[in-house]
Amino acid sequence: MKLYEEILERTPNYISAKLRWLLLACTSENKVIKDEITELLEKVDDDLDVRSFYGWYVKKFGKKHQINTDKSKDIESEHHRDTLNKHDSHDCYALVSLGNIYCSLAREIKDATKKDQYYTRAAQLYQKTLTIDSHNAFAAQGVANIFADKKQSVPKGY
């Protein structure tokens, strides 16, 4: 932590070092970094690493650090949709994260039609990720999870 703080004193615009410091702060020292990450996101809104980190932070610490006080909003999915719509429609982290959200929704819902729609949307997001990065293990695992959840075997050539 101290090393990153020294680096950031000398080079305050070093985004990668700031992200590493934020990661260490929230995981090892259990600090609430909500204000720092929000400030960084506002400062460099188009930096995909910062956007990915923010999505991870909201998912991991959102409830604990009271990021989402409005229960009618899903901050994580809104953030990833915003990343894909306004910044980079080929951001693999946002695509896989949204796919994971759709899979979770499909598992929780009872309506068979809605369940299939959620799984289909998740599969589309994973497939797009695999088109961009054919070695993306998270997207491949997501597809495998869909087949397992639906108790189907994977078609040949998939």
C-alpha positions as CSV (number, residue, x, y, z in Angstrom):
1,M,0.0,0.0,0.0
2,K,2.7,2.4,1.0
3,L,4.6,1.9,-2.3
4,Y,1.5,2.7,-4.3
5,E,0.8,5.8,-2.2
6,E,4.4,7.0,-2.9
7,I,3.9,6.3,-6.6
8,L,0.6,8.2,-6.7
9,E,2.2,11.1,-4.9
10,R,4.7,11.5,-7.6
11,T,2.4,10.6,-10.5
12,P,-1.2,11.2,-9.6
13,N,-2.5,10.5,-13.1
14,Y,-1.1,7.0,-13.2
15,I,-4.4,5.2,-13.5
16,S,-3.1,1.6,-13.3
17,A,-1.4,2.3,-10.0
18,K,-4.5,4.0,-8.7
19,L,-6.6,0.9,-9.6
20,R,-4.1,-1.4,-7.8
21,W,-4.1,0.9,-4.7
22,L,-8.0,0.8,-4.7
23,L,-8.0,-3.0,-5.0
24,L,-5.6,-3.4,-2.1
25,A,-7.5,-0.8,-0.1
26,C,-10.8,-2.5,-0.4
27,T,-9.6,-6.1,-0.1
28,S,-6.8,-6.1,2.3
29,E,-7.6,-3.1,4.5
30,N,-11.3,-3.3,4.1
31,K,-11.6,0.4,3.3
32,V,-14.7,1.9,1.8
33,I,-13.4,3.3,-1.4
34,K,-16.7,4.4,-2.9
35,D,-15.8,8.1,-3.1
36,E,-12.3,7.4,-4.6
37,I,-13.6,5.0,-7.3
38,T,-16.5,7.2,-8.2
39,E,-14.2,10.2,-8.5
40,L,-11.8,8.2,-10.7
41,L,-14.7,7.0,-12.9
42,E,-15.9,10.6,-13.4
43,K,-12.3,11.7,-14.2
44,V,-11.6,9.0,-16.8
45,D,-15.0,7.9,-17.8
46,D,-13.8,6.3,-21.0
47,D,-11.0,4.2,-19.5
48,L,-12.2,0.5,-19.9
49,D,-10.0,-0.7,-17.1
50,V,-11.5,1.8,-14.7
51,R,-15.0,0.8,-15.9
52,S,-14.3,-2.9,-15.4
53,F,-12.9,-2.3,-12.0
54,Y,-16.0,-0.3,-11.0
55,G,-18.3,-3.1,-12.2
56,W,-16.3,-5.6,-10.2
57,Y,-16.4,-3.3,-7.1
58,V,-20.1,-2.8,-7.3
59,K,-20.7,-6.5,-7.6
60,K,-18.3,-7.4,-4.8
61,F,-18.9,-4.6,-2.3
62,G,-22.0,-2.8,-3.5
63,K,-24.2,-3.9,-0.6
64,K,-21.5,-3.7,2.0
65,H,-20.4,-0.2,1.0
66,Q,-24.0,1.0,0.3
67,I,-23.4,1.9,-3.3
68,N,-27.0,1.2,-4.4
69,T,-29.5,2.8,-2.0
70,D,-32.2,2.7,-4.6
71,K,-33.5,-0.9,-4.7
72,S,-35.4,-0.4,-8.0
73,K,-32.1,0.1,-9.9
74,D,-29.5,-2.5,-10.7
75,I,-26.3,-0.3,-10.7
76,E,-24.1,-3.2,-12.0
77,S,-26.1,-4.0,-15.1
78,E,-26.8,-0.3,-15.8
79,H,-23.0,0.3,-15.6
80,H,-22.2,-2.5,-18.0
81,R,-24.9,-1.5,-20.4
82,D,-23.6,2.0,-20.4
83,T,-20.1,0.7,-21.1
84,L,-21.3,-1.3,-24.1
85,N,-23.6,1.4,-25.5
86,K,-21.5,4.5,-24.9
87,H,-17.9,3.4,-24.8
88,D,-17.0,0.1,-26.4
89,S,-19.6,-2.5,-27.6
90,H,-16.7,-5.1,-27.7
91,D,-15.7,-4.8,-24.0
92,C,-15.4,-8.5,-23.0
93,Y,-15.6,-7.8,-19.3
94,A,-18.9,-6.0,-19.6
95,L,-20.3,-8.6,-22.1
96,V,-19.5,-11.5,-19.7
97,S,-20.7,-9.7,-16.7
98,L,-24.1,-9.0,-18.3
99,G,-24.2,-12.6,-19.5
100,N,-23.7,-13.7,-15.9
101,I,-26.5,-11.4,-14.7
102,Y,-28.9,-12.8,-17.3
103,C,-27.9,-16.4,-16.2
104,S,-28.6,-15.4,-12.6
105,L,-32.0,-14.0,-13.5
106,A,-32.9,-17.1,-15.5
107,R,-32.0,-19.3,-12.5
108,E,-34.2,-17.3,-10.2
109,I,-37.4,-16.9,-12.3
110,K,-40.1,-19.6,-12.5
111,D,-41.8,-18.5,-15.8
112,A,-40.4,-20.9,-18.5
113,T,-40.7,-18.4,-21.3
114,K,-38.9,-15.7,-19.4
115,K,-36.3,-18.2,-18.3
116,D,-35.5,-19.2,-21.9
117,Q,-35.4,-15.5,-22.9
118,Y,-32.8,-14.8,-20.2
119,Y,-30.7,-17.8,-21.1
120,T,-30.9,-16.9,-24.8
121,R,-29.7,-13.3,-24.1
122,A,-26.9,-14.6,-21.9
123,A,-25.8,-17.1,-24.6
124,Q,-25.8,-14.2,-27.1
125,L,-23.5,-12.1,-24.9
126,Y,-21.2,-15.0,-24.3
127,Q,-21.1,-15.8,-28.0
128,K,-20.2,-12.2,-28.9
129,T,-17.4,-12.4,-26.3
130,L,-16.1,-15.6,-27.9
131,T,-16.3,-14.0,-31.3
132,I,-14.1,-11.2,-30.0
133,D,-11.8,-13.4,-27.9
134,S,-12.1,-17.1,-28.8
135,H,-10.0,-18.0,-25.7
136,N,-12.1,-16.2,-23.2
137,A,-12.6,-18.9,-20.5
138,F,-15.3,-16.9,-18.7
139,A,-17.5,-16.8,-21.7
140,A,-16.9,-20.4,-22.5
141,Q,-17.7,-21.4,-19.0
142,G,-20.9,-19.3,-19.2
143,V,-22.0,-21.2,-22.3
144,A,-21.3,-24.5,-20.5
145,N,-23.2,-23.4,-17.5
146,I,-26.3,-22.6,-19.6
147,F,-26.2,-26.1,-21.1
148,A,-25.8,-27.6,-17.6
149,D,-28.6,-25.5,-16.2
150,K,-30.9,-26.5,-19.1
151,K,-29.7,-30.2,-18.8
152,Q,-28.6,-30.2,-22.4
153,S,-25.5,-31.6,-24.1
154,V,-23.3,-29.3,-26.1
155,P,-23.8,-29.7,-29.8
156,K,-20.9,-30.9,-31.9
157,G,-18.8,-28.1,-33.3
158,Y,-19.8,-25.6,-30.7
